[in-house]
Amino acid sequence: MRIQVYRDPWGIPHLRAGSALELAYAQGRNAAQDRAWQIEVERHRSQGTTAAFLGADAVGWDRFARQARLDDTARRCFDRLARLDADTAAWIRSYVDGVNDGLGDGARRAPQFEATGLTPGQWQPWTPLGVWLSTHILFAGFPTKLWREEVVRRLGAEAIELFATDGPGTSGSNGWLVAGDRTTTGAALIAGDPHRFIEDPGVYQQIRLACPEFDVVGLAVPGVPGIGHFGHTGQVAWAITNAMADYQDLYRERLRRRGDRRHGGDALGRDVEALGPDGWRPASAHVETIEVAGADPVEVEVIETERGPVVIGGPDESVAISLRYPPRVREDLGFSALPALLRARSVADVDRAFDQWAEPVNVVQAADTEGGLLHRVAGAVPRRHRDNMLRVVPAWEPGHEWHGWHELPREGVEGVAVMANQRGIAGPLGVEFAPPHRQRRIQQLLDEPASWSGKGMAAIHTDTHLASARPLIELLERMGGLEGPEGLEGLSPEAVRLRERLLRWDRGMDAGSTDATAYAAVRAAVVRRLAAHPALSGLSEPPPYPAIFQPWLALVPRVAYALEALLTSRQIPGVDGTTDRLRADLVRSALEDVAADGGEPVPWGEVHRLAPWQALPDATDEQWPGLSGDHDCVLSTSSVPGVTDHSARGPAARYVWDLGRREDSLWVVPFGASGVPGDAHHRDQLPLWLQGELAPVTTDWNLLTEEKS
C-alpha cells in the first residue's frame, strides 16, 4: 500500500494514499491509533456490551441497545448495502481492516484499556454503521413522546404541547452560508458549530483525506469512514444542522405469550404474540445476557413486533412500548452518500449525494467555487398520522401505519441563509423546534457589515446575547408600574437592588459577568418555584420508564427549557386565577429567594463550567474551565436552569469553510486531535476553543510533517 501520514502543528492527521480503498484503510488505522479507547467504547455501545468493562452503571444503555436491535440493524443495513452498492461496501470493509490492524498499537497507548481490563476486539464490516446508529438513535428525541403522554395524563389533552421546545436531550447546531456577493473574496463562506454533548475525546475528528480521486478536509466521526457532516473538497463545501424532524414512532403494544401463560424468568424467550390492527400476530422473542463487571449477569428479553423492537416493558409487565425507526424499516443508513461526498466537485454533486442520506435528518447547506448554493433537508421521514408525531399510539388501532416517505423541502439562497434548528425549512416535518433566537441573532450580525471574511466569523461563533431573557426582565419592569404589595413596596431592599441590577444588565452571558450570574440565579429560582406549583407538581415524579429516558421525563428541566413560553404565551392548566398573576408572584418570590442569599455574585464562568462526558471519568476530579454563553445564545453552552449551571452540551466543533481559498478555512474542536491522555495534542485546542479562536486549515503538504512508521 502507498500510504503516507502527515501531521500539522496541532497533530491533525493528513492522510494520503494511492487509491480510495487504501485511503479508507489509512483512515481506519489512524482512528484506531489516535482514538482506540473512544472507538472501542463506541463499538461496545452499538453492541450493548459496555457493562462488561464499565460496570453496572452501563447496564441501562446496554439493555436499550440490545432491545432496540442496534447491532442487528447495522448488520442488516450493511448486508443490503453489499447487495446494492458493492463499491461502498468494499470501501467500508477497507476502513474496518485498517481499524483492526491499528487497534493493538492504539490500545497500548491508551491507559483506559489497562484500567478497565478491556482487550481490543474485532470490528465487523457493519460496525461503523452500528457506531453511527448508536450515536444518533436518540438524536430525534423520541422519548419526548413519553413525556407528552404524562402531560396529557396529568394535565389533559389541551396541554400536550405546553412544554414544546428543544430541551436537554436534543442536539442542535448553528450554521450559516454567506454568498459571494457578501464576502471580501467574492466567494461563498460556510460557517457554524454543531451543538452536542461534549465528550472527551471529542465526537468530531479534524482530518484530511487525499488520493488521486479527491482531496478533502473536514470533521469525521471516529469509527465511521469518510466525512459526512462537514467537509471541503476544494471545489465544494457542505455543512449540516439537526432538522428537528420527527421520524421515529412509539407504539403501545399488547403482548401475550403463546401456549405458556407462566410469568417470570422461565417464560423469557418463549413465543410472544402482539395485537395489531389485524389481530394477534407472532412477535420474535429471544433472551440475551449482559455481562457486568463486578456484578452478576443480567438477562434481557429482546422482542420485536411488526411495528418494531420493544424498548420498554414486555408481555409480563403492565406496559410494552415498541420503537419504529427508519433504518430498521428500510435497512438503510445512507452510507452510499459518504464516498459520493468525498468525490463531489459541485453543489449538484453534493445534492445528489444527500439524496441518498437517511439518518439522522439534517438541514444541509453547500456552496461551490462556481457560485452554486444549496439549502435543503436530507434524510428519511415517514408519512403517517399526525398523532404518531405527538404521542405513543396504540398498535392495535388502524391509522397509525407508515405510508411511504416525505419529499423533503429545499429553499433558494439569496445573500445569506441561517439554520439554527428553528421552525423553518423543516417545519412540516417536526413538532418541537428551537426558539428563533439564535437564528435571528446570527442573521442580525450577518446583516451589519457590508462584506465578510472567514476570520470575522469568530465574532458570530462567540456571541453571548441572551434574547430569551426578555420575558423575565419584562416581568421585573412591570413591577415598577404597580402599587402596593404587588409593586416595589412589597420587595425587600435587597430584592429592589437585585431588580435594578438586572434591569441594567446588557443581557450578555459572558464568563466574566456577575450580572449574568445574578440573572441565572433568579431564573433558576423561578424554574424551581414553577415546577413546585400544585398545577405542575403531579409531573414531578417521573413515570417508571428505564433510566435512559429520564432526561426527557424530568419536570424541572422541562420547565427550564420551556420557561420563555411559560412566562408569556401559554396558559397553564389548573392555575387558580390568572396565569399572569402566577407569573408575577413567581418572579417576585424568586427575587427574594436570591436576594436573601446575600453577597456579590461570582462571575458567570465560576459557576458555568464545562462538564464533558467521559466513558471512564478522570479519577483526579479535575476542575473544568468556566464558559461564556447559555442555551439560547449563539454561543450555545447549555446548562439546565434549576438543576445545574454546569454545561454538558455546547459547540462540539467550530468551522469556517472558505470557497475562495480553502487554505483560509478555519476549524477547532474542544480538546484536540489525539484521544490519548497525556499526548501533546490531547487538549492543546482547548484554550483556542474557550477563547473562540480557530486554527488554520493547512493544505500545503510542504508545511506538514510526515510521520515515519
MOWOCOR-V199849 format. One record per pair of residues at least 24 apart in sequence whose C-alpha atoms are under 7 Angstrom apart, sorted by the first residue. I is the first residue (numbers start at 1). J is the second residue. Records with the same first field share a line. If there is no record, write none. Layout:
I: J, J
This chain:
5: 706, 707
6: 704, 705, 706, 707
7: 704, 705, 706
8: 698, 704, 705
10: 681
11: 673, 681
12: 206, 207, 673
13: 207, 208
14: 207, 208, 209
15: 208, 209, 210
16: 209, 210, 211
17: 210, 211
18: 211, 212
19: 211, 212
20: 211
21: 91, 94
23: 209, 211
24: 91, 94, 95, 225
25: 94, 95, 97, 98
26: 98
27: 95, 225
28: 95, 96, 98, 99, 225
29: 98, 99, 101, 102
31: 99, 222, 223
32: 99, 102, 103, 106
33: 102, 103, 105, 106
34: 106, 674, 675, 676
35: 674, 675, 676
36: 103, 106, 107
37: 107, 110, 112
38: 201
39: 222, 223
42: 131
43: 127, 131
45: 134
46: 70, 71, 130, 131, 134
47: 71
49: 290
51: 291, 292, 293
52: 291, 292, 293
53: 116, 117, 118, 293
54: 293
55: 292, 293, 294
56: 292, 293, 295
60: 547, 548
61: 548
63: 300
64: 311
66: 302
67: 302, 303, 309, 310, 311
68: 309, 310, 311
69: 309
70: 130, 133, 134
71: 130
73: 327, 328, 331
74: 126, 129, 130
75: 126
76: 331
77: 331, 332, 333
78: 126
80: 331
88: 336
92: 125, 225
93: 125
95: 225
96: 123, 124, 125
109: 676
110: 676
128: 223, 224
131: 223
132: 224
136: 360
139: 170, 171
140: 170, 244, 245, 246
141: 169, 170
142: 248, 249
143: 549, 552
144: 552
145: 390, 391, 392
146: 392
147: 552, 553
148: 391
149: 391, 392
154: 538, 539
155: 573
162: 570
163: 558, 559, 562
164: 432, 562
165: 432, 433, 434, 561, 562
166: 432, 433, 434
167: 558, 561
168: 551, 557
169: 551, 552
171: 195, 196, 242
172: 196, 241, 242, 421
173: 241, 242, 420, 421
174: 241, 419, 420
175: 241, 418, 419, 420
176: 417, 418, 419
177: 365, 416, 417, 418
178: 415, 416, 417
179: 415, 416
181: 415
182: 415, 450, 451, 452
183: 451, 452, 453
184: 451, 452, 453
185: 660
187: 369, 659, 660
188: 367, 658, 659
189: 454, 656, 657, 658, 659
190: 656, 657, 658
191: 655, 656, 657
192: 654, 655, 656
193: 651, 652, 653, 654, 655
194: 241, 651, 652, 653
195: 649, 650, 651, 652
196: 649, 650, 651, 652
197: 648, 649, 650
198: 612, 613, 648, 649, 650, 652
199: 612, 613, 614
200: 612, 613, 614
201: 675
202: 652, 670, 671
203: 652
204: 652, 653
205: 673
206: 673
213: 343
214: 342, 343
216: 342
226: 338, 339
227: 338
228: 338
232: 657
233: 342
234: 662
235: 345, 346, 368, 369
236: 344, 345, 346, 347, 367, 368, 369
237: 366, 367, 368, 657
238: 365, 366, 367
239: 364, 365, 366
240: 362, 363, 364, 365
241: 362, 363, 364, 419, 421
242: 361, 362, 363, 421
243: 361, 362, 363, 421, 426
244: 421, 430, 432, 433
245: 361, 426, 429, 430
246: 389, 429, 430, 431
247: 325, 381, 382
248: 324, 325
249: 323, 324, 325, 388, 389
250: 321, 322, 323, 324, 392, 393
251: 321, 322, 323, 392, 393, 394, 395
252: 320, 321, 322, 392, 393, 394, 395
253: 320, 321, 322, 394, 395
254: 320
255: 314, 315
256: 315
257: 315
263: 316
268: 301
269: 301
274: 305
275: 396
276: 395, 396, 397
277: 395, 396, 397, 398
312: 545
326: 380
332: 358
333: 358, 359
334: 358, 359
347: 372, 373, 374
354: 378
368: 659
369: 659, 660
373: 413
375: 410, 411, 412, 413
376: 409, 410, 411
377: 408, 409, 410, 426
378: 408
380: 405
381: 405, 406
382: 406
389: 431
418: 443
437: 467, 632
438: 632, 633, 634
454: 656, 658, 665
458: 692, 693
461: 634, 635, 692
462: 634, 635, 692
463: 633, 634, 635
464: 508, 509, 510, 628, 629, 633, 634, 635
465: 507, 508, 509, 633
466: 507, 508, 509, 632, 633
468: 564, 632
471: 564, 567, 568
473: 503
475: 584
494: 595
495: 591, 592, 595
498: 595
509: 628, 629, 630
510: 604, 628, 629
511: 603, 604, 605, 626, 627, 628
512: 603, 604, 605
513: 603, 604
514: 601, 602, 603, 604
516: 604
517: 601, 602, 603, 604
518: 601
521: 594
522: 590, 591, 594
523: 641
524: 641, 642
525: 590, 642
526: 586, 587, 590
527: 556, 559, 560, 641, 642
528: 556, 642
529: 586
530: 586
531: 555, 556, 559
535: 573, 574, 575
556: 642
557: 640, 641
560: 640, 641, 642
607: 645, 646
608: 645, 646, 647
609: 646, 647
610: 646, 647, 648
611: 646, 647, 648
612: 648
627: 690
663: 697, 698, 699
664: 696, 697
665: 696, 697
666: 694, 695, 696, 697
667: 694, 695, 696, 697
668: 694, 695
